[in-house]
C-alpha cells in the first residue's frame, strides 16, 4: 500500500472550521498517525509551526480562513528559510476546485491538493505522495 509509516507521523492541521479539524483528526487517527496538532487559522498555524521547531512531518491546510488564509500561510512559511523545516510538505484540503485556486496554491509551494469532502483513502494517498515526492511543479498544472 504505502511506504510511509503513519504511526510515526506528526501532522499539523490548519483550518478555521472546528468540524473540519475534528474530522481530519479522526481520519488521521484511523490512519494511525502518531500526533495531530490543530491550528484555528494560518496565523495560529504559523505560530505553532515556528514554536515547535521541526516537530511536524506534514501540514494539512485549508485555503479560506480569517486572519491569514491558506495562500498567505504557505507563502509566509516558505519565506522563513531560517526554519529547520520550512520546506515541509503541505497538503491543501479545501472546498475550492477552480483552476485559479489550484494554480495559486501550487505556485505557493504545496505538495498536494484535495477538494472537500475528503475520503480516508484519498487522504492516505495524498499524504504518502507528499512525503515521497517534491512539491508540485507549477508548470504541470493547467
HUKAKA-V183862 format. One record per residue. PHI is phi as a letter, one per 20 degrees, with the letter a starting at -180 (* if undefined). OMEGA is omega in whole degrees, -180 to 180 (none if undefined). BURIAL is # if it has 9 or more other ideal C-beta (glycine too) atoms within 8 Angstrom, else .. Layout:
PHI:OMEGA:BURIAL
PHI:OMEGA:BURIAL
//
This chain:
*:-176:.
c:177:.
e:-178:.
e:176:#
e:-177:.
f:-177:#
f:178:.
d:-176:.
f:174:#
c:-172:#
c:174:#
d:176:#
d:-178:#
c:-178:#
b:-178:#
f:-179:.
e:180:.
g:180:.
f:-179:.
f:177:#
f:179:#
f:180:.
f:179:.
f:179:#
f:179:#
f:-179:.
f:178:#
f:174:#
f:177:#
f:177:.
e:178:#
m:175:.
f:-174:#
f:-175:.
b:176:.
c:176:#
d:-178:#
d:173:#
c:-172:#
e:175:.
a:-177:#
f:180:#
f:177:.
f:179:#
f:180:#
f:178:#
f:-180:#
f:179:#
f:-178:#
f:-179:#
f:-177:.
f:178:#
l:173:.
m:-178:.
e:-178:.
c:178:#
d:-174:#
a:174:#
c:172:#
d:-170:#
c:172:#
f:177:#
e:-173:#
e:-180:#
b:175:#
f:177:.
m:176:.
b:-178:#
f:-177:#
f:178:#
f:-179:#
f:178:#
g:-179:#
f:180:#
g:-178:#
f:179:#
f:-179:#
f:178:#
f:-176:.
e:-176:#
f:-179:.
f:178:.
f:-177:#
f:-176:.
c:-177:.
f:178:#
e:179:.
g:176:#
f:179:#
c:173:#
d:173:#
e:174:#
c:-171:#
b:174:#
e:-177:.
e:179:#
d:-179:.
f:-176:.
g:-179:.
f:179:.
f:179:#
f:-178:#
f:179:#
f:179:#
f:179:#
f:179:#
f:179:.
f:175:#
o:179:#
e:180:#
d:180:#
a:-174:#
b:178:#
c:178:#
e:178:#
f:-4:.
f:-175:.
d:177:#
e:177:.
g:-178:.
f:180:.
f:179:#
f:178:#
f:179:#
f:-179:#
f:178:#
f:179:#
g:180:#
f:-179:#
f:-177:#
e:-179:#
d:179:.
b:177:.
e:-179:.
g:178:#
f:177:#
f:-178:.
g:-180:.
f:-180:.
e:-177:.
e:-179:#
d:none:.
//
